[in-house]
Amino acid sequence: AEGYLRGLAVHRPESPDPDAREFLIGLHAQPDSPWNTLAWTTELPERLPPPQARDVVVDVDHQDALEAALVEHPRARIRLAPGTYFGPLSVDGQVLERSEHAPLGTVIIEADGTCLSTRGACLRGLIIRGGDAPAVVAEGGFLRIEECHFEGGTVGLAAKTATIVQLDGVVFEGLSDTAVVLADGLCRARNVTISEVGAGFTLEGARLSLEDALVESADRAGIIAHGGRSCS
């Protein structure tokens, strides 16, 4: 995708880069699209079949069932009953969300280190409590986080390897280091609240777009950028 944008800039300089990137974000924004479900090394046929609908829903109410669902249902919606679930867990291609009958704040994922690692997923309505490592580690793909609350630990989200991240209605609170660390990727954050952290966002050659974001208290800075770019 980055190569396409570079070619576009050379051969059609009249096409503004931000507009082209908006289309790129849209391609990545559908969890069921081949952009997010096919491995880079996949041997492609001459004609791709249409993407399958995400029609597998798995209801989970204990740790063993969650671990089994993550392995056995790679593209499912996994709905968690109220309770505490323990990481580290690998979430790749799934939607991980609280059950529709679980009140907000009753589904907790915690670990002494990293709670969740992913190469593309959607997280909804979870309390995430990390430890001495980033609570969520994303390495490529598209990651959407909605209505999640990151509590305590060191770093909330560490996204690297050109990950595309969308945050919507997310709270980061009480992190000793940084709420979000972005390396060589893109993040669009909307309705985000950050408080009692070392820093809000740290950018390493990444792009950050903020809308309705509030950094209430950060010891060092709201945004630290090393070769990155932010806009609001």
Secondary structure, DSSP 8 states (H G I E B T S, - for coil): -HHHHHHHHHH-TTS-HHHHHHHHHHHHT-TTSHHHHS-TT----SS---------EEEE-SHHHHHHHHHH-TT-EEEE-SEEEES-EE--S-EEEE-TTS-TT-EEEE-SS-SEEESSEEEES-EEE--SS-SEEEESSEEEEES-EEESSS-SEEEESS-EEEEES-EEEEEEEEEEEEESSEEEEEEEEEEEEEEEEEEES-EEEEEEEEE--EEEEEEEEES-EEE-
